[in-house]
Amino acid sequence: MKTLVKYLFYLSIFLFIISLTQKTFCLEPANCEDTLPGYFLIVIGILGIVFGGACLCWLANPFILVAWLSFKNIKISFFFSLLAVIGSGSFLLFKEMIANEGGTYSKIIHYHAGYWFWLSSMLIMLIANIIRLYLTKNRNK
């Protein structure tokens, strides 16, 4: 099981890196072929936090980073991976988001592979931590 957990840990990081190379989501009325890749959004996403709403989901990035960096501490890693899943998954609840620096909002009309890789990365890290918690709990019995 420890090998599986380690595999899931590295898979989480790998999927996150893949997500950075892919298109993320499409806003109306843009041409969905011109969608920004994940690496661009990770850089400018922090600026969107001041606008709130769907841009707050960007906080899933530092949460997953803390989960990875604190992997040796099961409880901290679990907590931050859970926050990352909540943050990244909550993006699906938003119907629109800020589209430009002028404060214009646009409807979210499509989620590309980059978003799904990003979300999967965080879910897999959470699963790895759940397995670790389960193993730790059963070892102490």
KASULHU-V374684 format. One record per pair of residues at least 12 apart in sequence whose ideal C-beta (glycine too) atoms are under 7 Angstrom apart, sorted by the first residue. I is the first residue (numbers start at 1). J is the second residue. Records with the same first field share a line. If there is no record, write none. Layout:
# KASULHU-V374684
I=J  J
This chain:
# KASULHU-V374684
1=131  135
4=131
5=128  131  132
8=124  127  128
9=71  125  128
11=124
12=121  124  125  128
13=68
15=117  120  121  124
16=64  118  121
18=117
19=38  114  117  118  121
20=37  38  39  42
21=37  38  39
22=37  38  112  113  114  117
23=35  37  112  113  114
24=36  37  38  41  112  114  115
25=108  110  111  112  115
26=109  110  112
27=99  106  107  108  109
28=106  107  109
32=110
35=112
37=114
38=114  118
42=61
45=58
46=58
48=98
51=98
53=94  97  98
54=91  94  97
55=97  98
57=87  88  90  91
59=87
60=84  87  88  122
63=80  83  84  87
64=81  84  121  122  125
66=80
67=80  81  84  125
74=129  132  133  136
77=129
78=129  133
81=122  125  126  129
82=126
84=122  125
85=122  123  126
88=118  119  122
89=119
94=108
95=107  108
96=108
